[in-house]
């Protein structure tokens, strides 16, 4: 069940830049190490509903229901566009600036969790990712799915923390340049807007 092939596959998936990685990087650059750690935690916790959906068979229901899929999808699109706007707005959640404003950690984590929760494709993704590595024993499938999911979450948190700490370290080098900060904010906004457009085109 827990094979080298699974660990390598999970690692490749986790390392690949996605919305969670971008969010963690933005928080590390914009707010520093503490914020990056909360962002990593939130993005990891956002996996839980999709893992449970895959375990309980709800992923198949979501995939079969076009209406439910589209409701979650467009909530996710709207949320990603909100994050794009917050990267451009002075004082916004993702705005990279020299401000030392401290934001409550749970609020940072909640935003990170919503990024994953409002992506309906993740439930289907977990179903397809974990199934090949199950033993095939119906009596242990739930336990095996939860164990593999927990390992995936642990790897996600560890890798995201590294991304966040890297960004927090780089923060000190960009705060002295208004041009670099403006470029970073526009880049994050553009990327989140593009991700929103890609999500809008997804089909169940």
C-alpha positions as a Markdown table, in Angstrom:
| # | Residue | x | y | z |
|---|---|---|---|---|
| 1 | Unk | 0.0 | 0.0 | 0.0 |
| 2 | Unk | 2.6 | 2.6 | 1.1 |
| 3 | Unk | 5.1 | 2.0 | -1.7 |
| 4 | Unk | 8.0 | 4.0 | -3.0 |
| 5 | Unk | 6.0 | 4.6 | -6.2 |
| 6 | Unk | 3.1 | 6.2 | -4.2 |
| 7 | Unk | 5.6 | 8.4 | -2.2 |
| 8 | Unk | 7.3 | 9.6 | -5.4 |
| 9 | Unk | 4.0 | 10.2 | -7.2 |
| 10 | Unk | 2.6 | 12.1 | -4.2 |
| 11 | Unk | 5.8 | 14.2 | -4.0 |
| 12 | Unk | 5.7 | 15.1 | -7.6 |
| 13 | Unk | 2.1 | 16.2 | -7.2 |
| 14 | Unk | 2.8 | 18.2 | -4.1 |
| 15 | Unk | 5.9 | 20.0 | -5.5 |
| 16 | Unk | 4.1 | 21.1 | -8.7 |
| 17 | Unk | 3.1 | 24.7 | -8.3 |
| 18 | Unk | -0.7 | 25.2 | -7.9 |
| 19 | Unk | -3.0 | 27.6 | -6.2 |
| 20 | Unk | -2.0 | 26.5 | -2.7 |
| 21 | Unk | 1.7 | 26.9 | -3.4 |
| 22 | Unk | 1.1 | 30.4 | -4.9 |
| 23 | Unk | -1.0 | 31.4 | -1.9 |
| 24 | Unk | 1.7 | 30.2 | 0.5 |
| 25 | Unk | 4.4 | 32.0 | -1.5 |
| 26 | Unk | 2.3 | 35.2 | -1.6 |
| 27 | Unk | 1.8 | 35.2 | 2.2 |
| 28 | Unk | 5.5 | 34.5 | 2.8 |
| 29 | Unk | 6.6 | 37.4 | 0.6 |
| 30 | Unk | 3.8 | 39.7 | 1.8 |
| 31 | Unk | 3.6 | 38.9 | 5.5 |
| 32 | Unk | 6.7 | 36.8 | 6.5 |
| 33 | Unk | 7.4 | 33.4 | 8.0 |
| 34 | Unk | 4.5 | 33.3 | 10.5 |
| 35 | Unk | 1.9 | 34.0 | 7.9 |
| 36 | Unk | 3.5 | 31.4 | 5.5 |
| 37 | Unk | 3.2 | 28.7 | 8.1 |
| 38 | Unk | -0.5 | 29.5 | 8.7 |
| 39 | Unk | -1.1 | 29.5 | 4.9 |
| 40 | Unk | 0.6 | 26.1 | 4.6 |
| 41 | Unk | -1.6 | 24.7 | 7.4 |
| 42 | Unk | -4.8 | 26.1 | 5.8 |
| 43 | Unk | -4.1 | 24.7 | 2.4 |
| 44 | Unk | -3.4 | 21.3 | 3.9 |
| 45 | Unk | -6.6 | 21.3 | 6.0 |
| 46 | Unk | -8.5 | 22.2 | 2.8 |
| 47 | Unk | -7.6 | 18.7 | 1.5 |
| 48 | Unk | -9.7 | 17.0 | 4.3 |
| 49 | Unk | -13.2 | 17.5 | 2.7 |
| 50 | Unk | -12.0 | 16.1 | -0.6 |
| 51 | Unk | -10.2 | 13.1 | 1.0 |
| 52 | Unk | -13.4 | 12.3 | 2.9 |
| 53 | Unk | -15.5 | 12.7 | -0.3 |
| 54 | Unk | -13.2 | 10.3 | -2.1 |
| 55 | Unk | -13.3 | 7.8 | 0.9 |
| 56 | Unk | -17.1 | 7.9 | 1.2 |
| 57 | Unk | -17.9 | 7.9 | -2.5 |
| 58 | Unk | -19.1 | 11.4 | -2.6 |
| 59 | Unk | -16.6 | 12.3 | -5.3 |
| 60 | Unk | -18.5 | 10.1 | -7.7 |
| 61 | Unk | -21.7 | 11.9 | -6.8 |
| 62 | Unk | -20.1 | 15.3 | -7.4 |
| 63 | Unk | -18.8 | 14.1 | -10.7 |
| 64 | Unk | -22.2 | 12.9 | -11.7 |
| 65 | Unk | -24.1 | 16.0 | -10.6 |
| 66 | Unk | -23.4 | 18.8 | -13.1 |
| 67 | Unk | -25.4 | 21.3 | -11.0 |
| 68 | Unk | -23.5 | 20.6 | -7.8 |
| 69 | Unk | -20.2 | 20.6 | -9.6 |
| 70 | Unk | -20.9 | 23.9 | -11.3 |
| 71 | Unk | -22.1 | 25.5 | -8.0 |
| 72 | Unk | -18.8 | 24.6 | -6.3 |
| 73 | Unk | -16.8 | 25.5 | -9.4 |
| 74 | Unk | -18.1 | 29.0 | -9.8 |
| 75 | Unk | -17.8 | 29.7 | -6.1 |
| 76 | Unk | -14.2 | 28.8 | -6.5 |
| 77 | Unk | -13.8 | 31.0 | -9.6 |
| 78 | Unk | -15.2 | 33.9 | -7.7 |
| 79 | Unk | -12.9 | 33.3 | -4.8 |
| 80 | Unk | -9.8 | 33.1 | -7.0 |
| 81 | Unk | -10.8 | 36.4 | -8.6 |
| 82 | Unk | -11.2 | 37.9 | -5.1 |
| 83 | Unk | -7.6 | 36.8 | -4.3 |
| 84 | Unk | -6.4 | 38.3 | -7.6 |
| 85 | Unk | -8.0 | 41.6 | -6.6 |
| 86 | Unk | -6.5 | 41.4 | -3.1 |
| 87 | Unk | -3.0 | 41.1 | -4.6 |
| 88 | Unk | -3.5 | 44.5 | -6.3 |
| 89 | Unk | -5.3 | 46.3 | -3.5 |
| 90 | Unk | -3.1 | 48.1 | -1.0 |
| 91 | Unk | -3.4 | 46.3 | 2.3 |
| 92 | Unk | -5.0 | 43.3 | 0.6 |
| 93 | Unk | -4.6 | 39.8 | 1.8 |
| 94 | Unk | -2.0 | 38.9 | -0.9 |
| 95 | Unk | -0.5 | 42.3 | -1.4 |
| 96 | Unk | 3.3 | 42.3 | -1.1 |
| 97 | Unk | 4.3 | 45.4 | 0.9 |
| 98 | Unk | 6.7 | 46.5 | 3.6 |
| 99 | Unk | 3.9 | 46.8 | 6.1 |
| 100 | Unk | 4.4 | 44.9 | 9.4 |
| 101 | Unk | 0.6 | 44.5 | 9.8 |
| 102 | Unk | -0.1 | 41.2 | 11.7 |
| 103 | Unk | -3.1 | 39.3 | 10.5 |
| 104 | Unk | -4.7 | 36.6 | 12.7 |
| 105 | Unk | -3.4 | 33.2 | 11.8 |
| 106 | Unk | -6.8 | 31.5 | 11.6 |
| 107 | Unk | -7.9 | 34.0 | 9.1 |
| 108 | Unk | -4.9 | 33.2 | 6.9 |
| 109 | Unk | -5.5 | 29.5 | 7.3 |
| 110 | Unk | -9.2 | 29.9 | 6.5 |
| 111 | Unk | -8.4 | 31.5 | 3.2 |
| 112 | Unk | -5.9 | 28.8 | 2.3 |
| 113 | Unk | -8.4 | 26.1 | 3.1 |
| 114 | Unk | -11.1 | 27.7 | 1.0 |
| 115 | Unk | -8.8 | 27.6 | -2.0 |
| 116 | Unk | -8.8 | 23.8 | -2.0 |
| 117 | Unk | -12.4 | 23.3 | -0.6 |
| 118 | Unk | -13.9 | 25.3 | -3.5 |
| 119 | Unk | -12.1 | 23.3 | -6.2 |
| 120 | Unk | -14.5 | 20.5 | -7.1 |
| 121 | Unk | -11.8 | 18.7 | -9.2 |
| 122 | Unk | -9.8 | 17.8 | -6.1 |
| 123 | Unk | -12.3 | 15.1 | -5.0 |
| 124 | Unk | -12.1 | 13.4 | -8.4 |
| 125 | Unk | -8.3 | 13.9 | -8.3 |
| 126 | Unk | -7.9 | 12.1 | -4.9 |
| 127 | Unk | -10.1 | 9.3 | -6.1 |
| 128 | Unk | -7.9 | 8.7 | -9.2 |
| 129 | Unk | -4.6 | 9.3 | -7.3 |
| 130 | Unk | -5.2 | 6.9 | -4.4 |
| 131 | Unk | -7.2 | 4.1 | -6.0 |
| 132 | Unk | -4.2 | 2.5 | -7.9 |
| 133 | Unk | -2.3 | 2.1 | -4.6 |
| 134 | Unk | -5.0 | 0.4 | -2.7 |
| 135 | Unk | -4.7 | -3.4 | -2.0 |
| 136 | Unk | -8.1 | -4.2 | -3.5 |
| 137 | Unk | -9.5 | -5.6 | -0.2 |
| 138 | Unk | -13.0 | -4.2 | 0.3 |
| 139 | Unk | -12.7 | -4.7 | 4.1 |
| 140 | Unk | -9.7 | -2.3 | 4.4 |
| 141 | Unk | -10.3 | 0.2 | 1.5 |
| 142 | Unk | -11.5 | 2.9 | 3.8 |
| 143 | Unk | -8.6 | 2.6 | 6.2 |
| 144 | Unk | -6.1 | 2.4 | 3.4 |
| 145 | Unk | -7.6 | 5.5 | 1.7 |
| 146 | Unk | -7.4 | 7.5 | 4.9 |
| 147 | Unk | -3.8 | 6.4 | 5.6 |
| 148 | Unk | -2.6 | 7.3 | 2.1 |
| 149 | Unk | -4.5 | 10.6 | 2.3 |
| 150 | Unk | -2.9 | 11.4 | 5.7 |
| 151 | Unk | 0.5 | 10.7 | 4.2 |
| 152 | Unk | -0.3 | 13.0 | 1.3 |
| 153 | Unk | -1.4 | 15.7 | 3.6 |
| 154 | Unk | 1.7 | 15.5 | 5.7 |
| 155 | Unk | 3.9 | 15.7 | 2.6 |
| 156 | Unk | 1.8 | 18.7 | 1.4 |
| 157 | Unk | 2.3 | 20.6 | 4.7 |
| 158 | Unk | 6.0 | 19.9 | 4.8 |
| 159 | Unk | 6.6 | 21.0 | 1.2 |
| 160 | Unk | 4.4 | 24.1 | 1.5 |
| 161 | Unk | 6.3 | 25.1 | 4.7 |
| 162 | Unk | 9.5 | 24.9 | 2.7 |
| 163 | Unk | 8.0 | 27.1 | 0.0 |
| 164 | Unk | 6.7 | 29.5 | 2.6 |
| 165 | Unk | 10.0 | 29.8 | 4.4 |
| 166 | Unk | 11.8 | 30.3 | 1.1 |
| 167 | Unk | 9.4 | 33.2 | 0.3 |
| 168 | Unk | 9.8 | 34.7 | 3.8 |
| 169 | Unk | 13.6 | 34.7 | 3.4 |
| 170 | Unk | 13.3 | 36.3 | 0.0 |
| 171 | Unk | 11.0 | 38.9 | 1.4 |
| 172 | Unk | 13.9 | 40.9 | 2.9 |
| 173 | Unk | 15.5 | 41.3 | -0.5 |
| 174 | Unk | 12.5 | 42.7 | -2.3 |
| 175 | Unk | 11.1 | 45.1 | 0.3 |
| 176 | Unk | 13.6 | 47.8 | -0.7 |
| 177 | Unk | 12.4 | 47.9 | -4.3 |
| 178 | Unk | 9.0 | 49.4 | -5.0 |
| 179 | Unk | 9.3 | 48.2 | -8.6 |
| 180 | Unk | 9.8 | 44.6 | -7.6 |
| 181 | Unk | 6.9 | 44.7 | -5.1 |
| 182 | Unk | 4.6 | 46.1 | -7.8 |
| 183 | Unk | 5.8 | 43.5 | -10.3 |
| 184 | Unk | 5.1 | 40.7 | -7.7 |
| 185 | Unk | 1.6 | 42.0 | -6.9 |
| 186 | Unk | 0.7 | 42.2 | -10.6 |
| 187 | Unk | 2.1 | 38.8 | -11.2 |
| 188 | Unk | 0.2 | 37.1 | -8.4 |
| 189 | Unk | -3.0 | 38.9 | -9.5 |
| 190 | Unk | -2.5 | 37.7 | -13.1 |
| 191 | Unk | -1.8 | 34.2 | -12.1 |
| 192 | Unk | -4.8 | 33.9 | -9.8 |
| 193 | Unk | -7.0 | 35.4 | -12.5 |
| 194 | Unk | -5.7 | 32.8 | -15.0 |
| 195 | Unk | -6.3 | 30.0 | -12.6 |
| 196 | Unk | -9.9 | 31.3 | -12.1 |
| 197 | Unk | -10.3 | 31.2 | -15.9 |
| 198 | Unk | -9.0 | 27.7 | -16.1 |
| 199 | Unk | -11.3 | 26.5 | -13.3 |
| 200 | Unk | -14.2 | 28.1 | -15.1 |
| 201 | Unk | -13.5 | 25.9 | -18.1 |
| 202 | Unk | -13.4 | 22.7 | -16.1 |
| 203 | Unk | -16.1 | 20.1 | -16.6 |
| 204 | Unk | -17.5 | 17.4 | -14.3 |
